[in-house]
Amino acid sequence: MREPIDIIETFIASGYRPQARIPGNRVFLTDNTASTLVWVEGRVVIELYLLFPNTVTEPHAHPFINQMVFISGDPVGLKVEDGRVRHKVFTDADIGVMGRFMPIGDRHGFNTGPLGAVFYNIQIWPENVTDPRSAAIEFLGPSMGPLHDALRAQ
Ligand SMILES: [Fe+2]
């Protein structure tokens, strides 16, 4: 079994080549995002995210170690640390860079401008994943709206 970091590095080095026919996969739609799973192996689930233009995704958390690899667009990330909100403007220098792995429960959110944003979301679970799911479903925080409610209710 490969280590999570080896799986992630191989996926990026491949040019983000997706796996075909991941069980249970589809396009996951919310009011702010469309996403789909692109790699599932061991404890790792990698999901391609489109963040729609001019949206605000409020701070939330996930039940897995979490990281975002920026590809394009004009997002501003926000993290809650010690009760204070910190912002990060993503630039070309961030493209393809593996950022800090956020521990389980760390709260974060995004704003987008007119370009929206493309990210890979990387999940590292405590145990091997047998039922891979979108980060939009494994989402602890305020709803993005009725489409998100419907997705989480399924
Ligand atoms: Fe998130």
py3Dmol code that shows the C-alpha trace and the ligand (Angstrom):
import py3Dmol

protein = """\
ATOM      1  CA  MET A   1       0.000   0.000   0.000  1.00  0.00           C
ATOM      2  CA  ARG A   2       1.447   3.363  -1.006  1.00  0.00           C
ATOM      3  CA  GLU A   3       1.692   6.231   1.467  1.00  0.00           C
ATOM      4  CA  PRO A   4      -0.769   9.135   0.948  1.00  0.00           C
ATOM      5  CA  ILE A   5       1.961  11.602  -0.034  1.00  0.00           C
ATOM      6  CA  ASP A   6       3.280   9.178  -2.690  1.00  0.00           C
ATOM      7  CA  ILE A   7      -0.214   8.780  -4.136  1.00  0.00           C
ATOM      8  CA  ILE A   8      -0.728  12.557  -4.282  1.00  0.00           C
ATOM      9  CA  GLU A   9       2.686  13.289  -5.795  1.00  0.00           C
ATOM     10  CA  THR A  10       2.187  10.595  -8.442  1.00  0.00           C
ATOM     11  CA  PHE A  11      -1.216  12.008  -9.327  1.00  0.00           C
ATOM     12  CA  ILE A  12       0.179  15.538  -9.799  1.00  0.00           C
ATOM     13  CA  ALA A  13       3.233  14.254 -11.715  1.00  0.00           C
ATOM     14  CA  SER A  14       0.884  12.363 -14.056  1.00  0.00           C
ATOM     15  CA  GLY A  15      -0.584  15.687 -15.140  1.00  0.00           C
ATOM     16  CA  TYR A  16      -3.664  15.120 -12.962  1.00  0.00           C
ATOM     17  CA  ARG A  17      -4.750  12.079 -14.942  1.00  0.00           C
ATOM     18  CA  PRO A  18      -8.128  10.884 -13.630  1.00  0.00           C
ATOM     19  CA  GLN A  19      -9.200   7.335 -12.855  1.00  0.00           C
ATOM     20  CA  ALA A  20     -12.159   6.113 -14.894  1.00  0.00           C
ATOM     21  CA  ARG A  21     -15.339   4.749 -13.354  1.00  0.00           C
ATOM     22  CA  ILE A  22     -14.688   5.368  -9.665  1.00  0.00           C
ATOM     23  CA  PRO A  23     -17.512   3.537  -7.841  1.00  0.00           C
ATOM     24  CA  GLY A  24     -20.246   5.937  -6.757  1.00  0.00           C
ATOM     25  CA  ASN A  25     -18.718   8.839  -8.657  1.00  0.00           C
ATOM     26  CA  ARG A  26     -20.704  11.512 -10.486  1.00  0.00           C
ATOM     27  CA  VAL A  27     -20.844  15.265 -10.776  1.00  0.00           C
ATOM     28  CA  PHE A  28     -21.639  16.658  -7.336  1.00  0.00           C
ATOM     29  CA  LEU A  29     -23.515  19.941  -7.589  1.00  0.00           C
ATOM     30  CA  THR A  30     -24.043  22.621  -4.970  1.00  0.00           C
ATOM     31  CA  ASP A  31     -25.063  26.260  -5.183  1.00  0.00           C
ATOM     32  CA  ASN A  32     -21.377  27.288  -5.222  1.00  0.00           C
ATOM     33  CA  THR A  33     -19.586  24.319  -6.764  1.00  0.00           C
ATOM     34  CA  ALA A  34     -19.495  21.441  -9.210  1.00  0.00           C
ATOM     35  CA  SER A  35     -17.026  18.658  -8.489  1.00  0.00           C
ATOM     36  CA  THR A  36     -16.133  15.071  -9.270  1.00  0.00           C
ATOM     37  CA  LEU A  37     -13.795  12.452  -7.821  1.00  0.00           C
ATOM     38  CA  VAL A  38     -10.659  11.899  -9.908  1.00  0.00           C
ATOM     39  CA  TRP A  39      -8.512   9.528  -7.793  1.00  0.00           C
ATOM     40  CA  VAL A  40      -9.265   7.110  -4.956  1.00  0.00           C
ATOM     41  CA  GLU A  41      -6.540   4.940  -3.448  1.00  0.00           C
ATOM     42  CA  GLY A  42      -5.859   3.778   0.100  1.00  0.00           C
ATOM     43  CA  ARG A  43      -6.654   6.659   2.459  1.00  0.00           C
ATOM     44  CA  VAL A  44      -6.645   9.264  -0.348  1.00  0.00           C
ATOM     45  CA  VAL A  45      -9.565  10.779  -2.256  1.00  0.00           C
ATOM     46  CA  ILE A  46      -8.814  13.533  -4.785  1.00  0.00           C
ATOM     47  CA  GLU A  47     -11.659  15.661  -6.126  1.00  0.00           C
ATOM     48  CA  LEU A  48     -11.652  18.256  -8.910  1.00  0.00           C
ATOM     49  CA  TYR A  49     -13.570  21.380  -7.917  1.00  0.00           C
ATOM     50  CA  LEU A  50     -15.036  24.218  -9.924  1.00  0.00           C
ATOM     51  CA  LEU A  51     -15.964  27.120  -7.650  1.00  0.00           C
ATOM     52  CA  PHE A  52     -18.555  29.224  -9.415  1.00  0.00           C
ATOM     53  CA  PRO A  53     -17.850  32.919 -10.040  1.00  0.00           C
ATOM     54  CA  ASN A  54     -18.806  35.529  -7.443  1.00  0.00           C
ATOM     55  CA  THR A  55     -19.649  33.079  -4.671  1.00  0.00           C
ATOM     56  CA  VAL A  56     -18.999  33.025  -0.931  1.00  0.00           C
ATOM     57  CA  THR A  57     -18.460  29.674   0.771  1.00  0.00           C
ATOM     58  CA  GLU A  58     -18.673  30.251   4.503  1.00  0.00           C
ATOM     59  CA  PRO A  59     -16.152  28.699   6.912  1.00  0.00           C
ATOM     60  CA  HIS A  60     -16.679  24.964   7.348  1.00  0.00           C
ATOM     61  CA  ALA A  61     -14.683  21.823   8.137  1.00  0.00           C
ATOM     62  CA  HIS A  62     -14.339  18.210   6.958  1.00  0.00           C
ATOM     63  CA  PRO A  63     -13.852  14.874   8.752  1.00  0.00           C
ATOM     64  CA  PHE A  64     -10.517  14.258   6.976  1.00  0.00           C
ATOM     65  CA  ILE A  65      -7.123  15.900   6.592  1.00  0.00           C
ATOM     66  CA  ASN A  66      -7.670  18.353   3.771  1.00  0.00           C
ATOM     67  CA  GLN A  67      -5.669  20.267   1.234  1.00  0.00           C
ATOM     68  CA  MET A  68      -6.325  22.289  -1.917  1.00  0.00           C
ATOM     69  CA  VAL A  69      -4.098  22.470  -5.010  1.00  0.00           C
ATOM     70  CA  PHE A  70      -4.840  25.662  -6.934  1.00  0.00           C
ATOM     71  CA  ILE A  71      -5.144  25.483 -10.722  1.00  0.00           C
ATOM     72  CA  SER A  72      -6.778  28.708 -11.932  1.00  0.00           C
ATOM     73  CA  GLY A  73      -9.222  31.533 -11.250  1.00  0.00           C
ATOM     74  CA  ASP A  74      -9.367  34.370  -8.748  1.00  0.00           C
ATOM     75  CA  PRO A  75     -10.187  32.851  -5.347  1.00  0.00           C
ATOM     76  CA  VAL A  76      -9.469  34.247  -1.931  1.00  0.00           C
ATOM     77  CA  GLY A  77      -9.148  31.565   0.710  1.00  0.00           C
ATOM     78  CA  LEU A  78      -9.919  32.122   4.338  1.00  0.00           C
ATOM     79  CA  LYS A  79      -8.904  30.134   7.377  1.00  0.00           C
ATOM     80  CA  VAL A  80     -10.018  30.459  10.951  1.00  0.00           C
ATOM     81  CA  GLU A  81      -7.038  30.256  13.302  1.00  0.00           C
ATOM     82  CA  ASP A  82      -7.360  30.954  17.025  1.00  0.00           C
ATOM     83  CA  GLY A  83     -10.728  32.551  16.348  1.00  0.00           C
ATOM     84  CA  ARG A  84      -9.278  34.993  13.812  1.00  0.00           C
ATOM     85  CA  VAL A  85      -9.995  34.934  10.101  1.00  0.00           C
ATOM     86  CA  ARG A  86      -6.939  35.007   7.810  1.00  0.00           C
ATOM     87  CA  HIS A  87      -7.199  35.563   4.054  1.00  0.00           C
ATOM     88  CA  LYS A  88      -5.040  34.313   1.204  1.00  0.00           C
ATOM     89  CA  VAL A  89      -5.184  35.671  -2.339  1.00  0.00           C
ATOM     90  CA  PHE A  90      -4.191  32.896  -4.756  1.00  0.00           C
ATOM     91  CA  THR A  91      -1.791  33.922  -7.541  1.00  0.00           C
ATOM     92  CA  ASP A  92       0.109  32.190 -10.337  1.00  0.00           C
ATOM     93  CA  ALA A  93       2.839  31.374  -7.780  1.00  0.00           C
ATOM     94  CA  ASP A  94       0.359  29.026  -6.063  1.00  0.00           C
ATOM     95  CA  ILE A  95      -0.530  26.982  -9.149  1.00  0.00           C
ATOM     96  CA  GLY A  96       0.106  23.275  -8.648  1.00  0.00           C
ATOM     97  CA  VAL A  97       1.581  23.808  -5.195  1.00  0.00           C
ATOM     98  CA  MET A  98       0.655  21.477  -2.365  1.00  0.00           C
ATOM     99  CA  GLY A  99      -0.248  23.745   0.511  1.00  0.00           C
ATOM    100  CA  ARG A 100      -0.410  23.033   4.197  1.00  0.00           C
ATOM    101  CA  PHE A 101      -2.414  19.941   5.106  1.00  0.00           C
ATOM    102  CA  MET A 102      -5.256  21.170   7.292  1.00  0.00           C
ATOM    103  CA  PRO A 103      -5.982  18.909  10.270  1.00  0.00           C
ATOM    104  CA  ILE A 104      -9.414  17.350  10.688  1.00  0.00           C
ATOM    105  CA  GLY A 105     -11.881  20.020  11.800  1.00  0.00           C
ATOM    106  CA  ASP A 106      -9.871  23.087  10.696  1.00  0.00           C
ATOM    107  CA  ARG A 107     -12.330  25.687   9.433  1.00  0.00           C
ATOM    108  CA  HIS A 108     -11.833  27.318   6.038  1.00  0.00           C
ATOM    109  CA  GLY A 109     -13.823  28.977   3.256  1.00  0.00           C
ATOM    110  CA  PHE A 110     -13.533  30.732  -0.090  1.00  0.00           C
ATOM    111  CA  ASN A 111     -14.659  33.793  -1.973  1.00  0.00           C
ATOM    112  CA  THR A 112     -14.442  33.946  -5.740  1.00  0.00           C
ATOM    113  CA  GLY A 113     -14.466  36.854  -8.161  1.00  0.00           C
ATOM    114  CA  PRO A 114     -15.673  36.919 -11.759  1.00  0.00           C
ATOM    115  CA  LEU A 115     -13.283  34.134 -12.838  1.00  0.00           C
ATOM    116  CA  GLY A 116     -14.403  31.568 -10.274  1.00  0.00           C
ATOM    117  CA  ALA A 117     -11.768  28.999  -9.350  1.00  0.00           C
ATOM    118  CA  VAL A 118     -10.456  25.523 -10.160  1.00  0.00           C
ATOM    119  CA  PHE A 119      -8.863  23.436  -7.402  1.00  0.00           C
ATOM    120  CA  TYR A 120      -8.017  19.870  -6.623  1.00  0.00           C
ATOM    121  CA  ASN A 121      -9.269  19.013  -3.157  1.00  0.00           C
ATOM    122  CA  ILE A 122      -7.213  16.300  -1.484  1.00  0.00           C
ATOM    123  CA  GLN A 123      -8.724  14.260   1.328  1.00  0.00           C
ATOM    124  CA  ILE A 124      -6.636  11.992   3.562  1.00  0.00           C
ATOM    125  CA  TRP A 125      -8.833   9.806   5.741  1.00  0.00           C
ATOM    126  CA  PRO A 126      -7.816   8.059   8.979  1.00  0.00           C
ATOM    127  CA  GLU A 127      -8.532   4.639   7.424  1.00  0.00           C
ATOM    128  CA  ASN A 128      -8.614   3.241   3.898  1.00  0.00           C
ATOM    129  CA  VAL A 129     -11.591   4.651   2.028  1.00  0.00           C
ATOM    130  CA  THR A 130     -14.202   2.120   0.919  1.00  0.00           C
ATOM    131  CA  ASP A 131     -16.999   4.614   0.219  1.00  0.00           C
ATOM    132  CA  PRO A 132     -15.422   7.716  -1.344  1.00  0.00           C
ATOM    133  CA  ARG A 133     -17.551  10.826  -1.103  1.00  0.00           C
ATOM    134  CA  SER A 134     -17.438  14.437  -2.171  1.00  0.00           C
ATOM    135  CA  ALA A 135     -16.069  16.990   0.286  1.00  0.00           C
ATOM    136  CA  ALA A 136     -19.357  18.823  -0.361  1.00  0.00           C
ATOM    137  CA  ILE A 137     -21.148  15.894   1.312  1.00  0.00           C
ATOM    138  CA  GLU A 138     -18.585  15.343   4.065  1.00  0.00           C
ATOM    139  CA  PHE A 139     -19.088  18.992   4.999  1.00  0.00           C
ATOM    140  CA  LEU A 140     -19.475  20.365   8.513  1.00  0.00           C
ATOM    141  CA  GLY A 141     -20.820  23.890   8.351  1.00  0.00           C
ATOM    142  CA  PRO A 142     -23.515  26.185   6.994  1.00  0.00           C
ATOM    143  CA  SER A 143     -25.276  25.140   3.812  1.00  0.00           C
ATOM    144  CA  MET A 144     -24.379  26.809   0.514  1.00  0.00           C
ATOM    145  CA  GLY A 145     -28.093  26.774  -0.400  1.00  0.00           C
ATOM    146  CA  PRO A 146     -30.894  24.506  -1.616  1.00  0.00           C
ATOM    147  CA  LEU A 147     -28.780  22.508  -4.058  1.00  0.00           C
ATOM    148  CA  HIS A 148     -26.286  21.793  -1.297  1.00  0.00           C
ATOM    149  CA  ASP A 149     -29.126  20.824   1.034  1.00  0.00           C
ATOM    150  CA  ALA A 150     -30.432  18.381  -1.577  1.00  0.00           C
ATOM    151  CA  LEU A 151     -26.980  16.859  -2.119  1.00  0.00           C
ATOM    152  CA  ARG A 152     -26.397  16.391   1.602  1.00  0.00           C
ATOM    153  CA  ALA A 153     -29.875  14.828   2.044  1.00  0.00           C
ATOM    154  CA  GLN A 154     -29.204  12.056  -0.514  1.00  0.00           C
TER     155      GLN A 154
END
"""
ligand_1 = """\
1
LIG
Fe -13.715 22.660 2.453
"""
view = py3Dmol.view(width=600, height=400)
view.addModel(protein, "pdb")
view.setStyle({"model": 0}, {"cartoon": {"style": "trace"}})
view.addModel(ligand_1, "xyz")
view.setStyle({"model": 1}, {"stick": {}})
view.zoomTo()
view.show()
